[in-house]
Amino acid sequence: MSYELNEKRFLDELEKELAIDSVTGQYHELQDYLVKEIEDLGFKTTTLHKGGIIADIGGEGNPLLITAHGDTIGMMVRHINDDGTIKVCKVGGLYAYHTERENVRVHTRSGKVFTGCVQRKNASVHVTENELNEEVANFDTNSFVVLDEDVSSADDVRKLGIDIGDYVAIEPRFTYSNGYIKSHYIDDKALVAVLMELLADVKEGKITLNRKVYLYISFYEEIGHGGSFIPDDVKDFLAIDIACIGPEQTSSEHKVSVFCKDSRFPYNLDMTRELEEAGKKAGADYVPDIFTPHYGTDADPALVAGYDIRHAAIGPGTRASHGYERTHIDGIKNTYKLLAQYVSE
């Protein structure tokens, strides 16, 4: 049987999630939104004390946990400069050059949000020496947030309510054209939206689960401990995350990748083979791939934490990970086909 993604519903959900900033640790708003969405579909949720959502979506026996992460990379206010610009530090694997000239939102403790832009200290080509133009962007030395406010001193900024530790999120810049999805934070909100599609189809009776299935939305994947806690009865852990495209990768924006290994561990051989078989049965266009030297999923920390589980991962080919990312609706559809087949065999 071939399971089809509801394209419009998926894109609507993705756009809503992208509009909610959720840099790692800044989970409350997105968590509240997703809890309501999941419970409106009739599924019970449990929230983790540290942040995270677990939903038991039905089925019996041999429990499977499927995860996608709602947290994103981003920044935090590190220092307020004397001229009213803001020095930031990264949260997660963010390089400064991916943020240059991007619009950002600064989230204060009071809940007020200020807009701004990441700029070079010497941003104007006409009045900057060549050697400065050739420097690599660096949050410590030459890249700062410039607020869209009339500020010229550190005191001016503090009077707005901005302080050390405030989160700074990049505006996603979501676009959809000719099947291509472009945005910051496709990693991993596109896959959270895929899980919401799975929930909708289970609710509507289009998918009958072949085993007990939990869905887990984590909010700490980008710093490595999202999957360090899971329900005790879980036997298998399947992470749904982006498959990074590169010169030696088989991943394609039009296909779903079955992960064989990442920078931490090989994935469980038996479970990986099961996923490949599910891909064949579903008619999903899939490829095997390996992701090193800077990649891991939320399934990995569960093994480190000592859980006796099998773990595996799948996801759509995605270009420019942790930058202005791009994938194609075909890759999303193939990911959904494989996932739906795997939980309904």
C-alpha positions as CSV (number, residue, x, y, z in Angstrom):
1,M,0.0,0.0,0.0
2,S,1.2,3.5,-0.8
3,Y,0.7,6.2,1.8
4,E,0.3,9.7,0.5
5,L,1.1,12.9,2.3
6,N,-1.5,15.7,2.4
7,E,0.7,18.3,0.8
8,K,-1.3,21.4,1.6
9,R,-2.0,20.4,5.2
10,F,1.7,19.6,5.7
11,L,2.9,23.0,4.3
12,D,0.3,24.9,6.4
13,E,1.5,23.1,9.5
14,L,5.2,23.7,8.7
15,E,4.7,27.4,8.1
16,K,2.9,27.7,11.5
17,E,5.7,25.9,13.3
18,L,8.4,28.0,11.6
19,A,6.7,31.2,12.8
20,I,7.2,30.1,16.4
21,D,10.8,30.7,17.5
22,S,12.3,27.8,19.5
23,V,16.0,28.1,19.9
24,T,17.2,25.2,22.1
25,G,15.9,25.8,25.6
26,Q,13.2,28.3,24.4
27,Y,10.6,25.6,24.0
28,H,7.5,26.8,25.9
29,E,5.5,28.5,23.0
30,L,6.1,25.7,20.5
31,Q,5.5,23.0,23.1
32,D,2.1,24.6,24.0
33,Y,1.1,24.9,20.4
34,L,2.0,21.3,19.6
35,V,0.3,19.9,22.8
36,K,-2.9,21.6,21.8
37,E,-2.7,20.4,18.2
38,I,-2.0,16.8,19.3
39,E,-4.7,16.8,22.0
40,D,-7.2,18.3,19.5
41,L,-6.7,15.2,17.4
42,G,-7.7,13.1,20.4
43,F,-4.3,11.9,21.6
44,K,-3.1,12.2,25.2
45,T,0.2,14.0,25.8
46,T,2.8,14.0,28.6
47,T,5.3,16.8,28.9
48,L,8.8,16.3,30.2
49,H,10.0,18.3,33.2
50,K,12.9,19.7,31.1
51,G,10.7,20.3,28.1
52,G,9.5,17.8,25.5
53,I,6.3,16.0,24.4
54,I,5.5,12.3,24.4
55,A,2.2,11.1,23.0
56,D,1.0,7.4,23.0
57,I,-0.8,7.2,19.7
58,G,-2.1,3.6,20.0
59,G,-1.2,0.1,18.9
60,E,-0.1,-2.9,21.0
61,G,3.2,-4.6,21.7
62,N,6.9,-4.1,20.9
63,P,6.8,-0.3,21.6
64,L,8.4,2.0,19.0
65,L,9.4,5.6,19.8
66,I,9.5,8.0,16.8
67,T,11.1,11.4,17.4
68,A,11.6,14.7,15.6
69,H,13.0,17.7,17.4
70,G,11.3,21.1,17.7
71,D,14.4,23.0,18.9
72,T,16.6,24.9,16.5
73,I,20.0,26.5,16.5
74,G,20.2,30.2,17.3
75,M,21.9,32.8,19.4
76,M,21.9,34.4,22.9
77,V,22.8,37.8,24.1
78,R,26.3,37.6,25.4
79,H,27.2,41.3,25.9
80,I,25.7,44.7,25.2
81,N,28.3,46.9,23.5
82,D,28.9,50.5,24.4
83,D,27.6,51.7,21.0
84,G,24.2,49.9,21.4
85,T,25.0,46.9,19.3
86,I,24.7,43.4,20.8
87,K,27.3,40.7,21.0
88,V,25.8,37.3,20.7
89,C,27.0,33.7,21.2
90,K,25.8,30.7,19.4
91,V,23.3,28.1,20.7
92,G,23.9,24.8,18.9
93,G,26.0,24.4,15.8
94,L,25.6,27.8,14.2
95,Y,28.3,29.5,12.2
96,A,28.3,33.3,12.1
97,Y,28.6,33.5,8.3
98,H,25.2,31.8,8.1
99,T,23.7,34.7,10.0
100,E,25.2,37.7,8.1
101,R,22.5,40.1,7.0
102,E,19.8,38.0,8.4
103,N,16.9,39.6,10.3
104,V,16.5,38.4,13.8
105,R,14.1,38.6,16.8
106,V,15.4,39.2,20.3
107,H,13.1,37.7,23.0
108,T,13.2,39.5,26.3
109,R,12.3,38.2,29.8
110,S,9.1,40.3,29.8
111,G,7.9,38.6,26.6
112,K,8.5,41.6,24.4
113,V,10.2,40.9,21.1
114,F,12.6,43.3,19.3
115,T,13.7,43.0,15.7
116,G,17.2,43.6,14.4
117,C,19.8,42.3,11.9
118,V,23.1,40.6,12.1
119,Q,25.7,42.9,10.6
120,R,29.5,43.2,10.4
121,K,31.2,45.8,12.6
122,N,32.5,47.2,9.4
123,A,29.5,46.6,7.1
124,S,29.9,49.3,4.4
125,V,32.1,48.2,1.6
126,H,32.8,51.8,0.6
127,V,34.4,52.8,3.9
128,T,36.1,49.5,4.9
129,E,39.6,48.4,4.1
130,N,40.0,45.3,1.9
131,E,41.6,43.2,4.6
132,L,38.6,43.7,6.8
133,N,36.2,42.7,4.0
134,E,38.1,39.5,3.7
135,E,37.8,38.5,7.3
136,V,35.6,35.5,8.2
137,A,32.5,36.3,10.2
138,N,33.0,35.7,13.9
139,F,30.6,36.5,16.8
140,D,33.5,37.3,19.1
141,T,35.2,39.9,16.9
142,N,33.2,41.3,14.0
143,S,29.6,40.2,13.8
144,F,26.9,41.9,15.9
145,V,23.1,42.4,16.2
146,V,22.0,45.9,15.2
147,L,18.6,46.6,16.7
148,D,15.7,48.3,14.8
149,E,15.6,50.8,17.6
150,D,17.0,54.3,18.2
151,V,19.8,53.2,20.6
152,S,23.4,54.4,20.8
153,S,24.6,53.1,24.1
154,A,24.4,50.0,26.3
155,D,22.0,51.9,28.7
156,D,19.7,52.6,25.8
157,V,19.5,48.9,25.1
158,R,19.0,47.9,28.7
159,K,16.1,50.4,29.0
160,L,14.3,48.4,26.4
161,G,14.4,45.4,28.7
162,I,17.1,43.5,26.8
163,D,19.6,41.7,29.0
164,I,22.3,39.0,29.0
165,G,20.8,35.6,28.3
166,D,18.0,36.7,26.1
167,Y,17.4,34.4,23.1
168,V,18.0,35.7,19.5
169,A,16.3,33.8,16.7
170,I,16.8,34.1,13.0
171,E,13.7,34.9,10.9
172,P,13.0,31.7,8.9
173,R,12.3,33.3,5.5
174,F,10.0,30.4,4.5
175,T,9.3,30.1,0.8
176,Y,7.8,27.4,-1.4
177,S,8.4,27.4,-5.1
178,N,8.2,24.7,-7.8
179,G,8.2,22.0,-5.1
180,Y,11.2,23.4,-3.3
181,I,10.9,24.3,0.4
182,K,13.5,27.0,1.5
183,S,13.8,28.2,5.1
184,H,15.9,28.3,8.1
185,Y,15.0,25.5,10.5
186,I,13.7,22.9,8.1
187,D,15.9,21.0,10.6
188,D,13.8,19.7,12.1
189,K,10.4,21.4,12.0
190,A,9.7,19.9,8.6
191,L,9.9,16.5,10.3
192,V,7.8,17.6,13.2
193,A,5.2,18.5,10.6
194,V,5.6,15.0,9.1
195,L,4.8,13.5,12.5
196,M,1.7,15.7,12.7
197,E,0.6,14.3,9.4
198,L,1.1,10.8,10.8
199,L,-1.1,11.6,13.7
200,A,-3.8,13.0,11.5
201,D,-3.8,9.9,9.3
202,V,-4.0,7.6,12.4
203,K,-6.8,9.6,13.7
204,E,-8.7,9.4,10.4
205,G,-8.2,5.6,10.2
206,K,-5.9,5.8,7.1
207,I,-3.1,4.1,9.0
208,T,-3.6,1.1,11.4
209,L,-0.6,0.7,13.7
210,N,1.1,-2.7,13.8
211,R,2.6,-2.1,17.2
212,K,2.5,0.3,20.1
213,V,3.8,3.7,18.9
214,Y,5.0,6.8,20.9
215,L,5.7,10.1,19.3
216,Y,8.3,12.2,21.0
217,I,9.0,15.9,20.2
218,S,12.3,16.8,21.8
219,F,13.6,20.3,22.4
220,Y,17.3,19.6,23.1
221,E,18.6,17.7,20.0
222,E,20.8,20.6,18.9
223,I,22.9,20.3,22.0
224,G,22.9,16.6,22.3
225,H,20.6,15.3,25.0
226,G,17.1,15.3,23.5
227,G,16.8,11.5,23.5
228,S,18.5,10.9,26.8
229,F,15.1,10.1,28.4
230,I,12.5,7.8,26.8
231,P,9.7,5.6,28.2
232,D,11.0,2.5,29.9
233,D,9.1,0.0,27.7
234,V,10.5,1.3,24.3
235,K,12.2,-1.4,22.2
236,D,13.0,0.6,19.1
237,F,13.9,4.3,18.6
238,L,13.4,5.9,15.2
239,A,14.7,9.4,14.6
240,I,13.2,11.5,11.8
241,D,15.7,14.1,10.8
242,I,17.3,15.8,7.8
243,A,19.7,13.9,5.6
244,C,22.5,16.3,4.7
245,I,23.6,16.8,1.1
246,G,27.3,17.0,0.3
247,P,29.9,16.0,-2.3
248,E,30.2,12.4,-1.1
249,Q,26.6,11.9,0.0
250,T,23.9,9.8,-1.8
251,S,21.1,11.9,-0.3
252,S,18.9,13.9,-2.6
253,E,16.3,16.5,-2.0
254,H,13.8,14.3,-3.9
255,K,14.5,11.1,-1.8
256,V,14.3,9.7,1.7
257,S,17.6,8.6,3.2
258,V,18.0,5.6,5.4
259,F,20.9,6.3,7.8
260,C,23.6,3.7,8.1
261,K,25.9,5.6,10.4
262,D,26.5,9.0,11.8
263,S,29.5,10.6,13.5
264,R,28.7,8.8,16.7
265,F,27.6,5.2,15.9
266,P,26.4,2.8,13.2
267,Y,22.6,2.5,13.4
268,N,21.2,-0.9,14.2
269,L,21.7,-3.2,11.3
270,D,18.5,-5.2,11.6
271,M,16.3,-2.1,12.1
272,T,18.0,-0.4,9.1
273,R,17.3,-3.4,6.9
274,E,13.6,-3.4,8.1
275,L,13.3,0.3,7.1
276,E,14.8,-0.4,3.6
277,E,12.3,-3.2,3.1
278,A,9.5,-0.9,4.2
279,G,10.7,1.6,1.6
280,K,10.6,-1.0,-1.1
281,K,7.0,-2.1,-0.1
282,A,5.8,1.5,0.0
283,G,7.4,2.4,-3.3
284,A,9.4,5.1,-1.6
285,D,12.4,6.5,-3.5
286,Y,15.1,5.9,-0.9
287,V,18.9,5.7,-0.6
288,P,21.3,4.6,2.1
289,D,23.7,7.2,3.4
290,I,26.3,7.9,6.1
291,F,26.7,11.3,7.8
292,T,30.1,12.4,9.2
293,P,32.0,14.2,10.7
294,H,29.5,16.5,12.5
295,Y,26.1,14.7,12.7
296,G,24.0,12.8,15.2
297,T,20.3,12.3,15.9
298,D,18.2,12.1,19.1
299,A,18.4,8.3,18.9
300,D,22.1,8.3,19.8
301,P,21.8,9.8,23.4
302,A,19.3,7.0,24.3
303,L,22.0,4.4,23.8
304,V,24.6,6.5,25.8
305,A,22.0,6.8,28.6
306,G,22.0,3.0,28.8
307,Y,18.6,2.0,27.2
308,D,18.5,-1.5,25.7
309,I,17.1,-0.5,22.4
310,R,17.6,-0.7,18.7
311,H,18.0,2.7,17.0
312,A,17.7,4.0,13.4
313,A,17.0,7.2,11.5
314,I,15.5,8.3,8.2
315,G,14.8,11.7,6.6
316,P,14.6,13.8,3.4
317,G,17.7,15.0,1.6
318,T,18.3,18.6,2.7
319,R,20.8,21.2,1.3
320,A,22.8,23.7,3.4
321,S,22.2,22.2,6.9
322,H,22.2,24.8,9.7
323,G,22.1,27.6,7.1
324,Y,19.4,28.7,4.7
325,E,18.2,25.1,4.1
326,R,16.4,23.6,1.2
327,T,14.5,20.4,0.5
328,H,11.9,19.3,-2.0
329,I,8.3,18.1,-1.3
330,D,9.3,14.9,-3.0
331,G,11.8,14.1,-0.3
332,I,9.1,14.8,2.3
333,K,6.6,12.6,0.5
334,N,9.0,9.7,0.3
335,T,9.9,10.1,4.0
336,Y,6.2,9.9,4.8
337,K,5.6,6.9,2.6
338,L,8.5,5.0,4.3
339,L,7.5,6.0,7.8
340,A,3.8,5.2,7.3
341,Q,4.6,1.8,5.8
342,Y,7.0,1.0,8.7
343,V,4.4,1.6,11.4
344,S,1.6,-0.2,9.6
345,E,3.2,-3.4,8.3
